Amino acid sequence: MVVRNAWDGGWSATVDGRPAPLLRADYFLQGVTVPAGTHEIRLTYRDPMIGRGLALSALVWLMWLAALAAAWTGPRRRRSQTGASPEAA
C-alpha cells in the first residue's frame, strides 16, 4: 500500500495491531507491505522535538507569569513597608 505522505523517520506503521516496516515508495512517499485481504493499517507520527518544544514553551510562559506576578505585587509591598500614613505626619 502506498500512502501519499512524505516519508519521514518519525512515522511508524501497524497492520492488524502488529508493527510493520514503513518503506520509502516512489523516492519520497510511504509504503507498507500488506498481505492480501482486508486489514487495519494504522500510521502514527511521533516527533520528539514536538514534546521538547512544548516543554520549552511552557517554561517560558511560567517565567513570564512569574515576572508579571512579581511586577504586580512588588510596588504594593514597597508602599506598605516604606510609607507612613498621611495622618501620622
Biotite code that builds the C-alpha atoms (Angstrom):
import biotite.structure as struc

atoms = struc.array([
    struc.Atom([0.000, 0.000, 0.000], chain_id="A", res_id=1, res_name="MET", atom_name="CA", element="C"),
    struc.Atom([1.328, 3.459, -0.892], chain_id="A", res_id=2, res_name="VAL", atom_name="CA", element="C"),
    struc.Atom([0.400, 6.446, 1.270], chain_id="A", res_id=3, res_name="VAL", atom_name="CA", element="C"),
    struc.Atom([0.678, 9.919, -0.216], chain_id="A", res_id=4, res_name="ARG", atom_name="CA", element="C"),
    struc.Atom([2.511, 11.364, 2.802], chain_id="A", res_id=5, res_name="ASN", atom_name="CA", element="C"),
    struc.Atom([6.129, 12.391, 2.617], chain_id="A", res_id=6, res_name="ALA", atom_name="CA", element="C"),
    struc.Atom([8.350, 9.713, 4.154], chain_id="A", res_id=7, res_name="TRP", atom_name="CA", element="C"),
    struc.Atom([9.857, 10.729, 7.495], chain_id="A", res_id=8, res_name="ASP", atom_name="CA", element="C"),
    struc.Atom([11.637, 8.745, 10.194], chain_id="A", res_id=9, res_name="GLY", atom_name="CA", element="C"),
    struc.Atom([9.042, 9.788, 12.802], chain_id="A", res_id=10, res_name="GLY", atom_name="CA", element="C"),
    struc.Atom([6.323, 7.632, 11.210], chain_id="A", res_id=11, res_name="TRP", atom_name="CA", element="C"),
    struc.Atom([5.562, 4.063, 12.264], chain_id="A", res_id=12, res_name="SER", atom_name="CA", element="C"),
    struc.Atom([3.010, 1.592, 10.966], chain_id="A", res_id=13, res_name="ALA", atom_name="CA", element="C"),
    struc.Atom([0.979, -1.319, 12.287], chain_id="A", res_id=14, res_name="THR", atom_name="CA", element="C"),
    struc.Atom([-1.008, -3.882, 10.313], chain_id="A", res_id=15, res_name="VAL", atom_name="CA", element="C"),
    struc.Atom([-3.781, -5.502, 12.338], chain_id="A", res_id=16, res_name="ASP", atom_name="CA", element="C"),
    struc.Atom([-2.162, -4.224, 15.555], chain_id="A", res_id=17, res_name="GLY", atom_name="CA", element="C"),
    struc.Atom([1.303, -5.656, 14.822], chain_id="A", res_id=18, res_name="ARG", atom_name="CA", element="C"),
    struc.Atom([4.303, -3.445, 13.943], chain_id="A", res_id=19, res_name="PRO", atom_name="CA", element="C"),
    struc.Atom([5.059, -3.327, 10.233], chain_id="A", res_id=20, res_name="ALA", atom_name="CA", element="C"),
    struc.Atom([8.035, -1.809, 8.439], chain_id="A", res_id=21, res_name="PRO", atom_name="CA", element="C"),
    struc.Atom([7.387, 1.534, 6.805], chain_id="A", res_id=22, res_name="LEU", atom_name="CA", element="C"),
    struc.Atom([9.111, 1.715, 3.438], chain_id="A", res_id=23, res_name="LEU", atom_name="CA", element="C"),
    struc.Atom([10.004, 4.505, 1.038], chain_id="A", res_id=24, res_name="ARG", atom_name="CA", element="C"),
    struc.Atom([7.857, 4.393, -2.085], chain_id="A", res_id=25, res_name="ALA", atom_name="CA", element="C"),
    struc.Atom([8.496, 6.406, -5.263], chain_id="A", res_id=26, res_name="ASP", atom_name="CA", element="C"),
    struc.Atom([11.530, 8.049, -3.593], chain_id="A", res_id=27, res_name="TYR", atom_name="CA", element="C"),
    struc.Atom([9.599, 10.235, -1.136], chain_id="A", res_id=28, res_name="PHE", atom_name="CA", element="C"),
    struc.Atom([6.243, 8.618, -0.240], chain_id="A", res_id=29, res_name="LEU", atom_name="CA", element="C"),
    struc.Atom([5.404, 5.999, 2.391], chain_id="A", res_id=30, res_name="GLN", atom_name="CA", element="C"),
    struc.Atom([4.657, 2.368, 1.713], chain_id="A", res_id=31, res_name="GLY", atom_name="CA", element="C"),
    struc.Atom([3.547, -0.556, 3.853], chain_id="A", res_id=32, res_name="VAL", atom_name="CA", element="C"),
    struc.Atom([3.666, -4.191, 2.789], chain_id="A", res_id=33, res_name="THR", atom_name="CA", element="C"),
    struc.Atom([0.204, -5.679, 3.339], chain_id="A", res_id=34, res_name="VAL", atom_name="CA", element="C"),
    struc.Atom([-0.851, -9.274, 2.646], chain_id="A", res_id=35, res_name="PRO", atom_name="CA", element="C"),
    struc.Atom([-3.919, -9.928, 0.502], chain_id="A", res_id=36, res_name="ALA", atom_name="CA", element="C"),
    struc.Atom([-7.279, -9.468, 2.178], chain_id="A", res_id=37, res_name="GLY", atom_name="CA", element="C"),
    struc.Atom([-8.879, -6.930, 4.480], chain_id="A", res_id=38, res_name="THR", atom_name="CA", element="C"),
    struc.Atom([-6.618, -5.392, 7.135], chain_id="A", res_id=39, res_name="HIS", atom_name="CA", element="C"),
    struc.Atom([-6.475, -2.458, 9.514], chain_id="A", res_id=40, res_name="GLU", atom_name="CA", element="C"),
    struc.Atom([-3.464, -0.270, 8.811], chain_id="A", res_id=41, res_name="ILE", atom_name="CA", element="C"),
    struc.Atom([-2.542, 2.433, 11.282], chain_id="A", res_id=42, res_name="ARG", atom_name="CA", element="C"),
    struc.Atom([0.096, 5.111, 10.734], chain_id="A", res_id=43, res_name="LEU", atom_name="CA", element="C"),
    struc.Atom([1.381, 7.045, 13.746], chain_id="A", res_id=44, res_name="THR", atom_name="CA", element="C"),
    struc.Atom([3.700, 10.051, 13.818], chain_id="A", res_id=45, res_name="TYR", atom_name="CA", element="C"),
    struc.Atom([5.902, 10.742, 16.823], chain_id="A", res_id=46, res_name="ARG", atom_name="CA", element="C"),
    struc.Atom([8.429, 13.556, 16.781], chain_id="A", res_id=47, res_name="ASP", atom_name="CA", element="C"),
    struc.Atom([10.491, 14.076, 19.958], chain_id="A", res_id=48, res_name="PRO", atom_name="CA", element="C"),
    struc.Atom([11.098, 17.712, 19.015], chain_id="A", res_id=49, res_name="MET", atom_name="CA", element="C"),
    struc.Atom([7.383, 18.483, 19.417], chain_id="A", res_id=50, res_name="ILE", atom_name="CA", element="C"),
    struc.Atom([7.483, 17.435, 23.079], chain_id="A", res_id=51, res_name="GLY", atom_name="CA", element="C"),
    struc.Atom([10.659, 19.408, 23.691], chain_id="A", res_id=52, res_name="ARG", atom_name="CA", element="C"),
    struc.Atom([9.159, 22.474, 22.038], chain_id="A", res_id=53, res_name="GLY", atom_name="CA", element="C"),
    struc.Atom([6.006, 22.243, 24.140], chain_id="A", res_id=54, res_name="LEU", atom_name="CA", element="C"),
    struc.Atom([8.055, 21.859, 27.339], chain_id="A", res_id=55, res_name="ALA", atom_name="CA", element="C"),
    struc.Atom([10.214, 24.864, 26.456], chain_id="A", res_id=56, res_name="LEU", atom_name="CA", element="C"),
    struc.Atom([7.135, 26.921, 25.606], chain_id="A", res_id=57, res_name="SER", atom_name="CA", element="C"),
    struc.Atom([5.512, 26.011, 28.941], chain_id="A", res_id=58, res_name="ALA", atom_name="CA", element="C"),
    struc.Atom([8.702, 27.004, 30.781], chain_id="A", res_id=59, res_name="LEU", atom_name="CA", element="C"),
    struc.Atom([8.796, 30.396, 29.054], chain_id="A", res_id=60, res_name="VAL", atom_name="CA", element="C"),
    struc.Atom([5.114, 31.030, 29.863], chain_id="A", res_id=61, res_name="TRP", atom_name="CA", element="C"),
    struc.Atom([5.708, 30.149, 33.538], chain_id="A", res_id=62, res_name="LEU", atom_name="CA", element="C"),
    struc.Atom([8.685, 32.502, 33.714], chain_id="A", res_id=63, res_name="MET", atom_name="CA", element="C"),
    struc.Atom([6.655, 35.268, 32.066], chain_id="A", res_id=64, res_name="TRP", atom_name="CA", element="C"),
    struc.Atom([3.768, 34.766, 34.512], chain_id="A", res_id=65, res_name="LEU", atom_name="CA", element="C"),
    struc.Atom([6.173, 34.771, 37.474], chain_id="A", res_id=66, res_name="ALA", atom_name="CA", element="C"),
    struc.Atom([7.741, 38.035, 36.260], chain_id="A", res_id=67, res_name="ALA", atom_name="CA", element="C"),
    struc.Atom([4.291, 39.545, 35.783], chain_id="A", res_id=68, res_name="LEU", atom_name="CA", element="C"),
    struc.Atom([3.206, 38.469, 39.277], chain_id="A", res_id=69, res_name="ALA", atom_name="CA", element="C"),
    struc.Atom([6.409, 39.882, 40.784], chain_id="A", res_id=70, res_name="ALA", atom_name="CA", element="C"),
    struc.Atom([5.911, 43.197, 38.985], chain_id="A", res_id=71, res_name="ALA", atom_name="CA", element="C"),
    struc.Atom([2.274, 43.399, 40.082], chain_id="A", res_id=72, res_name="TRP", atom_name="CA", element="C"),
    struc.Atom([2.900, 42.602, 43.773], chain_id="A", res_id=73, res_name="THR", atom_name="CA", element="C"),
    struc.Atom([6.274, 44.371, 44.113], chain_id="A", res_id=74, res_name="GLY", atom_name="CA", element="C"),
    struc.Atom([5.080, 48.035, 44.284], chain_id="A", res_id=75, res_name="PRO", atom_name="CA", element="C"),
    struc.Atom([2.358, 47.191, 46.803], chain_id="A", res_id=76, res_name="ARG", atom_name="CA", element="C"),
    struc.Atom([4.878, 45.735, 49.225], chain_id="A", res_id=77, res_name="ARG", atom_name="CA", element="C"),
    struc.Atom([7.221, 48.697, 48.900], chain_id="A", res_id=78, res_name="ARG", atom_name="CA", element="C"),
    struc.Atom([4.466, 51.232, 49.574], chain_id="A", res_id=79, res_name="ARG", atom_name="CA", element="C"),
    struc.Atom([3.235, 49.449, 52.667], chain_id="A", res_id=80, res_name="SER", atom_name="CA", element="C"),
    struc.Atom([6.765, 49.000, 54.091], chain_id="A", res_id=81, res_name="GLN", atom_name="CA", element="C"),
    struc.Atom([8.189, 52.498, 53.492], chain_id="A", res_id=82, res_name="THR", atom_name="CA", element="C"),
    struc.Atom([5.287, 54.878, 53.515], chain_id="A", res_id=83, res_name="GLY", atom_name="CA", element="C"),
    struc.Atom([3.618, 56.142, 56.661], chain_id="A", res_id=84, res_name="ALA", atom_name="CA", element="C"),
    struc.Atom([0.037, 57.163, 56.540], chain_id="A", res_id=85, res_name="SER", atom_name="CA", element="C"),
    struc.Atom([-0.597, 60.850, 55.719], chain_id="A", res_id=86, res_name="PRO", atom_name="CA", element="C"),
    struc.Atom([-2.356, 61.363, 59.111], chain_id="A", res_id=87, res_name="GLU", atom_name="CA", element="C"),
    struc.Atom([0.797, 60.447, 61.077], chain_id="A", res_id=88, res_name="ALA", atom_name="CA", element="C"),
    struc.Atom([2.728, 63.478, 59.777], chain_id="A", res_id=89, res_name="ALA", atom_name="CA", element="C"),
])
